Amino acid sequence: MQDFHTYDLIIDARSPREYEEDHIPGAINLPVVDNAEFAEVGTLHRSDPLAAYQLGARYSLLNVARHIEHTISRYPARSRILVYCFRGGKRSKVWFDVLDTIGYRVEKLKGGWKAYRRWVNEQLAVAPSNFRYIVVSGPTGCGKTRLLGALHQAGAQVLDLEGIATHRGSIIGAVPGREQPSQKMFDSLLLRRLSEFDRQRPVWVESESKKIGRVQLPDALLTSMRAGMTIAVDAPMPQRVQLLREDYAHFETDPTSLIDRLRFLRPLIGGEEFTAWEQLADARQVPELFERLMRNHYDPTYRRSILRNYPEIDKSPQIRLQDLSIEGLMPVAQEMRDRFEAEVPEAVLPGA
């Protein structure tokens, strides 16, 4: 499979619907036929293949002409361009022939998206094990994600799984106004991020469960993370409550929607406890609600989960974060990077 970073432009010639489900990161969608046209041609093909090909050709020429005017014309002569469609067939060939005639250095991805998808699956079965991980663990609201951001600013290699997944990782972790990527798209984005890392340096990552929202982590990544160095962080409850108020501000203004998302937990935590949550939400006592949720549900649940996945977590270095603002976390992140990266044995790093 090609090194996709070397192209000036990658064209996904499939329909927008196919592109949205998954595509090579960085590719732009210049469809030969749009969703409606694709469906129309496919339906016609079942009864009259010749008419379907004629209709598809007409749509293709019109669409490609428009894409050339609005997009391709911005690229200088001899730009290196990769094109692909579903299997590397007719839709790729339309683009290849036109771009080659114009004079661009154009290549067609052999096997198309299907071959790319197989390659992604193969890579995700092995690529995560190429790195040594430093896993940051800690209960809900203790600032793990912010700490990873500070570590990134301090120059560490950070794998932000929740950022890639567009989800904060808990049952209330959906990001307002933003959809999660499909599983296939998550896989593509994850593999691209791994490809950007230096194998000689450790990768910082937050401890995660198998699923983040509706996407799943590759088994190879989970296995490698659980074999890595762990660091347990915590923060005072007032700081944790304030972080939740900032990161989940939409629940601050609409606490009832928070209760609605948690309603399925009622049989698990009991009617009395759930009623207490409802009463706090009705009274709009959101800080008190957040604290009760953490003490009576999230913290015990996290404890059981972390011991199951990281049985030796209590032997890990313990970091108490007193200030969860970005400014407060920066010096801590720098100190952590200097200390813990130096403790990762070079002998376990690939290529060392």
C-alpha positions in Angstrom: 0.0 0.0 0.0 1.3 3.5 -0.9 2.5 6.1 1.5 -0.4 8.4 1.3 1.5 11.4 2.7 3.5 11.7 -0.6 0.5 12.8 -2.8 -0.5 16.4 -3.5 -4.1 15.3 -3.8 -6.0 12.1 -3.1 -9.4 11.8 -4.8 -12.1 9.6 -3.5 -14.3 9.0 -6.6 -17.1 7.2 -4.7 -20.5 8.6 -3.8 -20.7 10.9 -0.8 -22.5 8.2 1.3 -19.6 5.8 0.8 -17.0 8.6 1.5 -18.8 9.5 4.8 -18.6 5.9 6.1 -14.9 5.7 5.6 -12.1 7.2 3.4 -8.3 7.6 3.3 -7.6 10.4 5.8 -6.8 13.5 3.8 -8.7 12.4 0.7 -11.3 14.7 -0.8 -14.6 13.5 -2.2 -14.9 14.3 -5.9 -17.6 11.8 -6.8 -18.1 10.6 -10.4 -21.8 10.2 -9.5 -23.6 11.5 -6.4 -25.8 9.5 -4.1 -29.0 9.9 -6.1 -27.2 9.3 -9.4 -25.4 6.2 -8.1 -28.7 4.7 -7.0 -30.4 5.6 -10.3 -27.7 4.0 -12.4 -27.6 0.9 -10.2 -31.4 0.5 -10.4 -31.4 0.9 -14.2 -28.5 -1.6 -14.6 -30.7 -4.4 -13.4 -33.0 -4.0 -16.3 -30.9 -2.4 -19.0 -27.1 -2.4 -18.6 -26.4 -0.5 -21.8 -28.7 2.4 -20.8 -27.2 2.4 -17.3 -23.7 2.8 -18.7 -24.8 5.6 -21.0 -26.6 7.4 -18.1 -23.5 6.9 -15.9 -21.2 8.2 -18.5 -23.3 11.3 -19.0 -23.4 12.0 -15.2 -19.7 11.3 -14.9 -18.6 13.7 -17.6 -20.8 16.5 -16.2 -19.6 15.9 -12.6 -15.9 15.6 -13.6 -16.1 18.8 -15.6 -17.5 20.6 -12.6 -14.8 19.2 -10.3 -12.0 20.2 -12.7 -13.3 23.8 -12.8 -13.8 24.2 -9.0 -11.1 22.0 -7.5 -8.5 20.4 -9.9 -7.8 23.7 -11.6 -6.1 24.9 -8.4 -3.4 22.2 -8.6 -0.2 23.0 -10.6 1.1 20.9 -13.5 2.8 17.7 -12.6 1.1 17.5 -9.2 1.1 13.9 -7.9 -2.5 12.6 -7.6 -3.9 9.3 -6.3 -7.5 8.3 -7.3 -9.6 5.4 -5.9 -13.1 4.1 -5.9 -14.7 1.0 -4.4 -12.7 -1.7 -6.1 -10.4 0.4 -8.4 -12.7 0.0 -11.4 -14.7 2.3 -13.7 -15.0 5.3 -11.4 -11.3 5.4 -10.8 -10.6 4.9 -14.5 -12.8 8.0 -15.4 -10.6 10.2 -13.2 -7.4 8.5 -14.2 -7.9 9.0 -17.9 -8.9 12.6 -17.6 -6.1 13.6 -15.2 -3.5 11.7 -17.2 -4.6 13.5 -20.4 -4.3 16.8 -18.6 -0.7 16.0 -17.6 -0.9 15.3 -13.9 1.2 12.5 -12.4 -1.8 10.3 -11.6 -1.9 6.9 -10.0 -4.9 4.6 -9.4 -5.1 2.7 -6.1 -5.0 -1.0 -7.0 -8.0 -2.7 -5.5 -9.6 0.6 -4.5 -11.1 1.2 -1.1 -11.7 -2.5 -0.5 -8.0 -3.2 -0.7 -7.3 -0.2 1.5 -9.7 -1.4 4.1 -8.1 -4.9 4.2 -4.7 -3.1 4.7 -6.1 -1.1 7.6 -7.3 -4.2 9.3 -4.0 -6.0 8.8 -2.0 -3.0 10.1 -4.2 -2.5 13.2 -3.5 -6.1 14.1 0.3 -5.4 14.4 1.0 -1.6 14.4 -0.1 -0.9 18.0 2.5 -3.3 19.3 5.3 -1.3 17.7 5.1 1.2 20.5 5.6 1.4 24.3 2.7 3.1 26.1 2.5 5.2 29.2 -1.1 4.8 30.3 -2.7 7.6 32.4 -5.5 6.3 34.6 -7.8 8.0 37.0 -11.5 8.4 37.9 -14.0 10.5 36.0 -13.4 14.2 36.1 -9.8 14.1 37.3 -8.4 15.8 34.2 -6.9 12.9 32.3 -7.9 14.3 28.9 -6.6 17.8 29.8 -3.4 16.3 31.1 -2.9 14.6 27.8 -3.4 17.9 26.0 -0.8 19.5 28.3 1.6 16.6 27.6 1.2 17.1 23.9 2.0 20.8 24.3 5.1 19.7 26.3 6.3 17.7 23.3 5.2 14.2 24.3 3.7 11.8 21.8 0.0 11.6 22.7 -2.6 9.2 21.4 -5.9 11.0 22.1 -8.4 8.1 21.6 -11.4 10.1 22.8 -10.5 12.9 20.4 -10.3 10.5 17.5 -13.6 8.9 18.6 -15.3 12.2 19.1 -16.6 11.0 22.5 -15.6 11.4 26.1 -15.8 7.8 26.8 -18.6 7.5 29.4 -22.3 6.9 29.0 -22.8 10.7 29.0 -19.8 11.3 26.8 -21.4 12.2 23.5 -20.1 15.6 22.2 -23.0 17.9 21.5 -23.5 18.8 17.9 -20.8 16.3 16.7 -21.3 12.8 15.4 -18.9 10.0 16.1 -17.1 8.5 13.1 -18.1 5.1 11.9 -16.0 2.2 13.1 -14.2 2.1 9.7 -13.4 5.8 9.8 -12.2 5.5 13.4 -9.9 2.7 12.3 -8.5 4.8 9.5 -7.9 7.9 11.7 -6.3 5.7 14.4 -3.9 4.1 12.0 -2.9 7.4 10.5 -2.2 8.8 14.0 0.0 5.7 14.8 1.9 6.2 11.6 2.9 9.7 12.7 4.7 8.5 15.9 8.4 7.8 16.4 8.8 4.2 17.4 11.8 5.1 19.6 9.7 7.3 21.9 6.9 6.2 24.2 3.3 7.1 23.5 1.1 8.6 26.2 -2.5 7.4 26.2 -5.5 7.4 28.6 -6.8 4.1 30.0 -9.9 3.2 28.0 -12.4 0.4 27.9 -12.9 -1.7 24.8 -15.5 0.8 23.5 -15.6 4.6 23.3 -19.1 5.4 22.6 -20.1 3.2 19.7 -16.6 2.5 18.3 -14.3 -0.2 19.5 -10.5 -0.2 20.0 -8.4 -2.9 18.3 -7.5 -5.8 20.4 -3.8 -5.3 19.6 -3.9 -1.8 21.0 -5.7 -2.8 24.2 -3.2 -5.6 24.8 -0.2 -3.3 24.2 -1.7 -0.6 26.5 -2.2 -3.1 29.3 1.4 -4.1 29.0 2.6 -0.6 29.3 3.6 1.6 32.2 0.7 3.0 34.2 0.4 6.3 36.1 -2.6 6.8 38.4 -3.8 10.4 38.7 -6.5 11.9 40.9 -7.7 15.3 42.0 -9.7 16.9 44.8 -13.5 16.5 44.5 -14.1 20.3 44.1 -11.7 20.4 41.2 -13.4 17.3 39.6 -16.9 18.9 40.0 -15.7 22.1 38.4 -14.2 20.2 35.5 -17.5 18.4 34.8 -19.3 21.7 35.0 -17.0 23.1 32.3 -16.8 20.1 30.1 -20.4 19.2 30.3 -21.9 22.7 30.4 -24.9 21.5 28.4 -26.0 19.4 31.4 -25.6 22.5 33.6 -28.3 24.2 31.6 -30.4 21.1 31.1 -29.9 18.6 34.0 -33.0 16.7 33.1 -31.4 15.5 29.9 -28.5 14.1 32.0 -31.0 12.1 34.1 -32.6 10.8 30.9 -29.3 9.4 29.7 -28.7 7.7 33.0 -32.2 6.3 33.4 -31.2 2.8 32.3 -28.9 2.6 35.4 -31.9 2.7 37.8 -32.1 -1.1 38.2 -28.3 -1.2 38.8 -28.0 1.6 41.4 -31.4 1.2 42.9 -34.5 3.3 43.0 -33.6 5.3 46.1 -30.3 6.5 44.7 -31.8 7.3 41.3 -34.6 9.3 42.9 -31.9 11.4 44.7 -30.4 12.1 41.3 -33.7 13.2 40.0 -34.4 15.4 42.9 -31.0 17.2 42.5 -31.7 17.7 38.8 -35.2 19.0 39.4 -33.7 21.5 42.0 -31.0 22.4 39.4 -28.4 21.6 42.0 -25.9 20.5 39.3 -22.7 20.6 41.3 -24.2 18.4 44.0 -25.6 16.1 41.3 -22.2 15.7 39.7 -20.5 15.0 43.0 -23.1 12.4 43.9 -22.8 10.7 40.5 -19.1 10.4 40.9 -19.1 9.2 44.5 -21.9 6.7 44.2 -21.6 5.5 40.6 -18.7 6.5 38.5 -15.9 6.0 41.1 -17.0 2.5 42.2 -17.6 1.5 38.6 -14.2 2.9 37.5 -12.4 1.1 40.4 -13.8 -2.3 39.4 -12.9 -1.7 35.7 -9.4 -0.5 36.3 -8.6 -3.4 38.6 -9.9 -5.8 36.0 -7.8 -4.3 33.2 -4.8 -3.2 35.2 -4.6 -5.4 38.3 -1.3 -3.8 39.4 -2.6 -0.2 39.2 -2.1 0.4 42.9 1.6 -0.1 42.5 1.8 2.6 39.9 3.2 6.1 40.6 0.4 8.3 42.1 0.0 11.9 40.9 -2.3 14.3 42.7 -3.5 17.1 40.5 -4.4 20.2 42.4 -5.2 22.5 39.6 -7.0 21.1 36.5 -6.7 24.3 34.4 -4.5 24.1 31.4 -2.1 26.6 33.0 -2.0 24.5 36.2 -1.4 21.3 34.3 1.5 22.5 32.1 4.3 22.4 34.7 3.0 19.0 35.9 3.0 17.6 32.4 6.5 18.8 31.7 7.7 17.2 34.9 5.9 14.0 34.2 7.3 13.8 30.7 10.9 14.4 31.9 10.5 11.9 34.7 8.5 9.0 33.2 9.8 9.0 29.7 13.3 8.6 31.1 12.1 5.6 33.1 10.9 3.7 30.0 13.7 1.1 29.3 15.1 1.7 25.9 15.5 -2.1 25.4 11.8 -2.5 25.1 11.4 0.1 22.5 11.2 -1.2 18.9 14.4 -0.6 17.0 16.4 0.1 20.1 
